[in-house]
Amino acid sequence: MDDFVSCPFNPLHRMLKVNLQHHIIKCMKNYPDYVPCIYNAMHRFPNKEKMIEHIATCPSQKLAISDGNTPRRANTAAAPNSLHEGRKFHTDEENWNVEYV
C-alpha cells in the first residue's frame, strides 16, 4: 500500500505514486487557488498559511538545500564546459562573403 498516495487537492483521489504528477496537472485545474510548496510542486495547500506550516517539515527541503540557504548545484566537474570542447575550428579558412554557384 506504500505505492499509493492521495491527491493534495482531494484526499479521496488515490493513485499510484508514479501517476501523481500527471494527476496533479489534471486536477489542479479544479483548484486554482491552491498554493504550491516552494520545495516540491507536488505538495499543494488550500492557503499560504498551510503551505508555510508545511515548509518547516517538508521532506523535499533536504533535497533542495545543501548547506544553509545555498541551493544545490549539479556537479559540473565531470561535465564538459562546452559542446565544442576539444574541437578546433579553422576560422581563417572560412569566408562567409563568398557566394557559391
N, C-alpha and C positions, 0 to 999 in steps of 0.2 A: 504494500500500500504506500510505500515511501515514494514511488514513482508518480503518484497523483498529487496535484496541487489544486488550490482553489483560486478562482479568478479574484483579483484585487478589487474589482468593481462589484461583483455579486458572488458571495461565498457559495451559493447554490450551484454555480457553474464549476464543475470539476472536470479536469482533463489531465492527460499525461504531462509531465514536466516538459518534455520536448516540444509539446504543442502550445505552451503558454505564450510565447512571443506572438505567434500567429493569432491566437485568441485575443490577446490584448489589443492588437491593432484593429481587429474586427469589433470588439466590444467597446472600446473607448469612444467610439462614435456616439454611443448612447449615454455616455457620462462625460461630457465636455468640460465640466468644472473640476474634475479630479486633478490633483497636483502630483507630478512625478517626484520620486526620490532623487536627490542630487547625485547619489552614488549608483543607482540602478533604476533605469526607466521602467522596469517591470514591476517595481513597487509603486503603487498608486494610492492616493489618500483623498478622502472627501473634502479636506480643507488643509490650509497651510499649517495650522497648529498641530494636526495629527502627523503631518509629514515631519515637522520639527521634532516632535516627540520620538518619532521613528529613527531619525538620524543618529541619535545617541547610541542606539543598539543595532544599527543596520549591519548585517553580516558582510555586505559588499564594501563597507567602509575600509576594511583591512586591505582589500584588493586595490582600492583607488588611491590610498595614501601609503607611502612607503615610510618616510620618516618626517615627523612633524606635519607640516602643511604642504610638503612638496609632493606634487603628483608624480606617480611612477612614469618613467620613460622607457621606451623599448631599448633593449640592448643593441646599440648601434656599433659596438666594437667589431663584430663579425660581419656586419653589413657593408657592402661597398658604398663608397661616397657618391658614386655616380654610375649610371648605366654604361657610360662610355669609359669607365676607368680602365686603364691599360691600353686603350686604343689610341693610335696616333693618326691624326688627320693631317693630310697634306694640303693645307690651305694655299700654299704657293702654286700648286698645280691647278686649282680651281679658278675659273673665270666666269662669273655669273653674267657678265655683259656680252658674252659671245653667243650668237644665235646659231643654232644647229639647223641645217637644212635637210 
